[in-house]
Amino acid sequence: MSENTVTPALELERVGKAFGNVIALNDVSLRVNPGSVTCVLGDNGAGKSTLIKILSGVHKHTSGAFRVEGADADFSSPRDALANGIATVFQDLATVPLMSVWRNFFIGNEPTKWWKPLGLLDVKKAKRIAKEQLLQMGIDLRDTNQAIGTLSGGERQAVAIARAVYFGAKVLILDEPTSALGVRQSGIVLKYILAARERGVAVVFITHNPHHAFLVGDRFYLLNRGRMIAEFERGNVELEQLTQAMAGGADLDTLTHEISVIRAE
């Protein structure tokens, strides 16, 4: 089946967003298919944050079309987006460092015994499910009672991803998940991004790092000053091309030459 015949899990068509006289996004089109990793690359100020907020229901777009599984979407809040299967993991992860892993996994959605409004927290069930779901994502924690703040940055990202997948995310938006991580921890997060894709989730990977994007991406969009300036598919682009396009090509060549001259002095 051709990729273009698949109904996108999420789609933007010529979307714009203005804040008064300030145009944050202009004529942005984006297609995210189920079971794929779509990377949106851009430097600071490219419009990535505004794009994330539109996709996650924080902001409403001011022009163009926003569709989820082929139907027009009109979100009033992040809760609306979540109800439509769109989960967003922001850089701060929305975790409580001193709270246990299993409590963070279920925060706001705790399982209860008996009648839910007056039920008791089912601790045994919560711990079991959290451990099982983390194992399915390849995370083997000896004790889910440990505070989530004791985990590495990569492991905390993995818990957030596993939580979103367990609660039915069809689209998983990741906001710069590797930006503050070292090489090994970044690799851990990238592995879990692929694990989510293998489970049929449509992953939107927002990043400024073309090397990380190239390792896991199926489709690449380049965002610059609120506009999509390029689109590539895996198999039709090399890492060097992606980096050149993101950095502006000639500007990167000029900078590389200047650095070479300085080093030679």
C-alpha positions in Angstrom: 0.0 0.0 0.0 1.4 3.4 -1.0 2.1 5.8 1.9 -0.1 8.4 0.3 -3.1 6.1 0.4 -2.9 5.7 4.2 -5.1 8.1 6.2 -2.7 10.3 8.1 -2.9 10.1 11.9 -2.5 13.9 11.9 -2.3 16.4 9.1 -1.8 20.1 8.7 -2.6 21.9 5.4 -1.3 25.4 4.9 -1.7 26.2 8.6 -0.9 29.7 9.9 -0.8 31.2 13.3 -0.7 34.9 14.1 -0.5 36.7 17.5 -1.8 40.2 16.6 0.6 41.5 13.9 3.2 38.9 14.6 3.0 35.9 12.3 4.5 32.8 14.1 3.6 30.2 11.4 2.8 30.7 7.8 1.6 28.2 5.2 2.8 25.1 7.2 1.8 21.7 5.8 2.7 18.5 7.6 1.7 14.8 7.3 2.1 12.2 10.0 1.4 8.6 9.3 0.6 5.8 11.8 3.6 3.7 12.7 6.2 6.2 11.5 8.6 8.8 13.0 8.1 12.3 11.5 10.9 14.7 12.4 10.4 18.5 12.5 13.8 20.2 12.6 14.5 23.8 13.3 16.8 26.1 15.2 15.7 28.4 18.0 13.0 30.8 16.8 12.0 28.6 13.9 8.4 28.2 15.2 8.7 24.8 16.7 7.1 25.8 20.0 4.1 27.3 18.3 3.7 24.2 16.1 3.7 22.0 19.2 1.1 24.1 20.9 -1.2 23.9 17.9 -0.9 20.2 17.7 -1.4 19.7 21.4 -4.4 21.9 21.7 -2.8 24.9 23.6 -3.3 27.3 20.6 -5.8 27.3 17.8 -4.5 27.9 14.3 -5.7 31.1 12.6 -5.7 29.7 9.0 -5.5 26.5 7.1 -6.8 23.0 8.0 -5.9 20.7 10.9 -7.1 17.1 10.6 -6.9 14.1 12.8 -7.5 10.7 11.1 -9.0 12.6 8.2 -11.5 14.7 10.2 -11.2 18.4 11.0 -9.9 19.0 14.5 -11.0 21.9 16.6 -9.3 21.6 20.0 -10.1 24.0 22.8 -7.5 22.6 25.2 -4.8 19.9 25.6 -7.5 17.7 27.2 -9.4 17.7 23.8 -6.2 16.7 22.0 -5.6 13.9 24.5 -9.2 12.7 24.1 -8.4 12.4 20.4 -5.3 10.3 21.0 -2.7 13.1 20.8 -0.2 13.0 23.7 2.6 15.5 24.1 5.8 15.0 26.2 7.3 18.4 26.8 10.9 19.0 27.9 10.0 19.3 31.6 8.2 15.9 31.3 5.5 16.9 33.8 6.9 14.5 36.4 7.2 14.9 40.2 10.8 14.1 41.1 10.2 12.9 44.7 7.2 10.7 43.7 7.7 7.1 42.8 8.0 5.8 39.3 4.6 4.0 39.4 2.9 7.1 40.9 4.3 9.3 38.1 3.2 6.7 35.5 -0.4 6.9 36.7 -0.6 10.5 37.9 -4.1 11.8 37.3 -5.3 8.4 36.1 -4.8 6.2 39.1 -6.5 2.7 39.2 -9.0 2.2 42.0 -10.7 -0.7 43.7 -14.4 -1.0 43.9 -16.6 2.0 43.0 -14.4 4.5 41.3 -15.7 7.8 42.8 -15.2 6.5 46.4 -12.7 3.7 45.6 -9.3 3.1 47.1 -6.1 3.4 45.1 -5.2 0.0 43.8 -1.4 0.1 44.5 -0.7 -3.5 43.7 -2.4 -3.2 40.3 -0.7 0.2 39.5 2.8 -1.2 40.4 2.2 -4.3 38.3 1.0 -2.4 35.2 3.7 0.2 35.4 6.4 -2.5 35.6 4.8 -4.5 32.7 4.5 -1.5 30.4 8.0 -0.3 31.1 9.3 -3.8 30.3 7.4 -3.8 27.0 9.3 -0.7 26.1 12.6 -2.3 27.2 12.9 -0.6 30.6 13.7 -3.1 33.3 13.4 -1.3 36.7 14.0 -3.5 39.8 11.8 -1.3 41.9 9.0 1.0 40.6 8.8 2.4 44.2 12.0 4.4 43.6 11.6 8.1 43.1 11.5 9.0 39.5 14.1 11.8 40.2 16.7 9.1 40.8 16.4 7.9 37.2 18.6 9.3 34.4 17.2 11.9 32.0 16.9 9.2 29.3 15.0 6.8 31.6 12.6 9.6 32.7 11.9 10.3 29.0 11.3 6.6 28.5 8.8 6.5 31.4 6.9 9.5 29.9 6.8 7.8 26.5 5.6 4.4 27.9 2.9 6.3 29.9 1.6 8.0 26.8 1.5 4.8 24.8 -0.2 2.9 27.6 -3.0 5.5 27.9 -3.8 5.1 24.2 -1.8 7.7 22.4 -2.2 7.4 18.6 0.1 10.4 18.0 3.0 11.0 20.3 4.6 14.5 20.1 8.1 14.7 21.7 9.4 18.2 22.4 13.3 18.2 22.1 13.5 14.9 24.1 17.3 14.6 23.7 18.3 18.3 24.0 19.7 18.1 27.5 21.1 14.6 27.4 24.5 13.0 26.8 25.3 10.6 24.0 24.4 7.4 25.8 21.1 8.8 27.3 20.1 10.3 23.9 20.6 6.8 22.4 18.3 5.4 25.1 15.5 7.9 24.1 15.9 7.2 20.4 15.6 3.5 21.1 12.2 4.1 22.8 11.0 6.3 20.0 11.5 3.4 17.7 9.8 1.1 20.2 6.7 3.4 20.1 6.8 3.4 16.3 6.8 -0.4 16.3 3.7 -0.4 18.3 1.9 1.6 15.6 2.2 5.0 17.2 2.7 8.0 15.0 5.6 9.8 16.5 6.4 13.5 15.9 10.0 14.2 16.9 10.7 17.9 17.3 14.4 18.6 17.4 17.2 20.9 16.4 19.6 17.9 16.1 19.8 16.5 12.6 22.0 13.6 13.7 19.4 12.3 16.1 16.6 12.9 13.7 18.4 11.0 10.9 18.9 7.9 13.1 15.1 7.3 13.6 13.2 9.5 11.2 11.0 8.3 8.3 10.1 11.8 7.1 11.8 15.1 7.7 10.4 18.6 7.7 12.6 21.7 8.0 11.0 24.7 9.8 12.6 28.1 9.5 11.1 31.4 10.7 7.6 30.0 10.7 7.7 28.4 7.3 8.4 24.8 6.1 11.3 25.3 3.8 12.0 21.6 2.9 10.7 18.1 3.1 12.6 14.8 2.7 11.8 11.1 3.0 14.1 8.5 4.4 16.0 6.8 1.5 16.0 10.0 -0.5 18.3 12.1 1.7 21.7 11.8 3.4 22.7 13.2 6.8 25.0 15.8 5.1 22.1 17.0 2.9 19.8 17.3 5.9 22.4 19.2 7.9 23.2 21.5 4.9 19.5 22.3 4.3 18.9 23.0 8.0 21.9 25.2 8.4 21.3 27.1 5.2 23.8 25.5 2.9 26.1 28.3 1.9 26.1 29.8 5.4 27.4 26.5 6.8 30.1 26.3 4.1 31.2 29.8 4.9 31.3 29.1 8.6 33.2 25.9 8.1 35.8 27.8 5.9 36.2 30.5 8.6 36.8 27.9 11.3 39.4 26.1 9.1 41.2 29.4 8.6 41.3 30.2 12.3 42.6 26.7 13.2 45.3 27.0 10.5 46.6 30.3 12.0 
